[in-house]
Each structure stands twice: as C-alpha cells, then as structure tokens.
Amino acid sequence: MNSYHVTWVHYARSLLAAAWLSASDRNAVTRAQAAIDKALATDPKMFGRELSEGLWKIDIAPLGAFYEIDDANTTVTVTDMAFVP
C-alpha cells in the first residue's frame, strides 16, 4: 500500500492555529493533529468515515478534520476542522 501525502488548505490551517491558541491543553491539540496526519497518510478510508460523496471526516479528540481523498495521486486534502469531544 502506498502512503498518502497529506496537506491542509490555508483555511483549515488557520482554524487549526486558532484552535491551538484557544486550547486549554495545547499539547492535546498538537498530538491530535499529528495523529490525524499519520492516520490519513497511512489509510484515509480506514481511519475516517465518509459523510457524503467525496467528503470524509476523522475525529481524534480534541479535533475533527474534514478531508477529500485523491486515490489516483495518493493525496489527502484537509479542507476544514472542528473541535470534538
């Protein structure tokens, strides 16, 4: 299996930065982001769930990331994120 290249669009990176700045536990946000990147690079379909055609979500508390998968180019693009319990 090929690994995927994971990128975060500017909007999602901005939300991630805001989440980190406002978090009471910044280390938890950092760990969650690293775990999301690792899971999506490994197998984005196994670790996430499809919400609608082409839109996926992965939750690793305290973050949730919305993403799209391009199997042909083995890329994952994180398009949005949110806090999750």
C-alpha positions in Angstrom: 0.0 0.0 0.0 1.2 3.5 -0.9 1.2 6.2 1.7 -0.7 9.3 1.1 0.6 12.9 1.1 -1.5 15.0 3.5 -2.0 18.7 3.0 -4.1 21.2 4.9 -5.6 24.1 2.9 -5.0 27.6 4.2 -8.5 27.8 5.8 -8.0 24.6 7.7 -4.5 25.6 8.9 -5.9 28.9 10.1 -8.6 27.1 12.1 -6.0 24.7 13.5 -3.9 27.7 14.6 -6.9 29.3 16.2 -7.8 26.1 18.0 -4.3 25.7 19.3 -4.2 29.3 20.6 -7.5 29.0 22.4 -7.0 25.5 23.7 -6.6 24.9 27.5 -4.3 21.9 26.6 -2.2 22.9 23.6 -0.3 19.7 23.7 -3.5 17.7 23.2 -4.2 19.7 20.0 -0.6 19.1 18.8 -0.9 15.4 19.5 -4.3 15.2 17.8 -3.1 17.0 14.7 0.0 14.7 14.4 -2.2 11.6 14.9 -4.6 12.8 12.2 -1.8 13.4 9.8 -0.4 9.9 10.5 -3.7 8.2 10.1 -4.6 9.9 6.9 -1.1 9.3 5.4 -1.5 5.6 6.3 -5.1 4.8 5.2 -7.6 7.7 5.0 -10.5 5.4 4.3 -9.9 3.1 7.2 -9.4 5.8 9.8 -12.2 8.1 8.6 -15.8 7.9 7.7 -17.5 9.1 4.5 -20.1 11.8 5.2 -21.2 12.4 1.6 -19.8 11.6 -1.8 -16.1 12.7 -1.6 -16.2 14.3 1.9 -14.7 12.4 4.7 -14.2 13.1 8.5 -11.8 11.8 11.1 -12.1 12.5 14.8 -9.2 12.3 17.1 -10.1 14.3 20.2 -10.0 17.2 20.6 -10.0 17.7 16.8 -12.1 16.6 13.9 -10.8 17.1 10.3 -12.8 17.1 7.1 -11.0 15.9 4.1 -11.0 14.8 0.5 -9.1 11.8 -1.0 -7.5 11.7 -4.4 -6.6 8.0 -4.8 -5.1 8.5 -8.2 -2.5 10.9 -6.9 -2.4 9.4 -3.3 -3.1 12.7 -1.7 -5.4 13.8 1.1 -6.5 17.4 1.4 -7.8 18.6 4.8 -10.4 21.3 4.0 -11.9 22.1 7.4 -11.6 21.2 11.1 -13.5 21.5 14.3 -13.3 20.7 18.0 -14.8 17.4 19.0 -15.5 16.0 22.5 
